Amino acid sequence: MGRLQDKVAVITGSTSGIGACIARRFAEEGARVVVSGRRVDEGERVVAGIVAGGGRAVFQRTDLAQPDDCRALIARAVDEFGDLEILVNNAGIFPRADRAAITPEFWGQIQDVNVRGAMLCGQAAEPIMVARGGGSIINMGSCNAFIGGENLLAYSVSKGALYNLTMNWARHLAKHRIRANWISVGWVLTEMERQTQGLEGRDEQGLEHLSRHLPMGEFNTEDDMAAGCVYLASDDAVRVTGSNLVIAAGMGVRV
């Protein structure tokens, strides 16, 4: 039996990248998974791969900027699998903008997805987890919440708010045995990140050169993040809440 055998998990932003890797890893560990995101074809492909491997998964199209979609996502887990024990708030957007170029619309778009969407999913999940006697909420953060970025002010602030949300949940939901934890995600070369780096003029050779200047001399991987999520979602972490699990290969470490 896997470490997440028969647990029900919702993973936001799981049509590709880190989220898809988490969904596949959870299914391998025995969880029943709700894959979600805006891209239907990609989401269905993730589900098909899980099912082909003997796992159980469904896809729910979700735009986290839409409150009704957030609530419908959580309801789908209960409708499909009769329970919800794990929520991974993985979805996030990270468009770049110089500080002087940030508009109210740009700022609001990032906060709506990265913070409000996570809050609404957690809000909808809370009564289900309270009724069942516990659960695990995992918020996928970023080292940028603490170290910032030259053109990532809005994104960094959104992740800082998500960190604060995590710690508030951990403090106030502990009495219900609902655990809330945060992962400080390091630099992961997802498909989307590669595209972003390409637009900024970095090719594969440039990325290789950059990696050699990172603390461990290499980027993090999607599998690194999925492994951390498995631990925090499992019974091995039954009394772990309010933690900041840094999976960043040394990036952002302060002495």
Helices and strands as residue ranges (DSSP letters): E 8-11, H 17-28, E 32-37, H 40-52, E 56-61, H 67-81, E 86-89, G 99-101, H 104-111, I 112-116, H 117-132, E 135-140, H 144-147, H 153-173, G 174-176, E 178-185, H 191-199, H 204-211, H 222-233, G 235-237, E 244-247
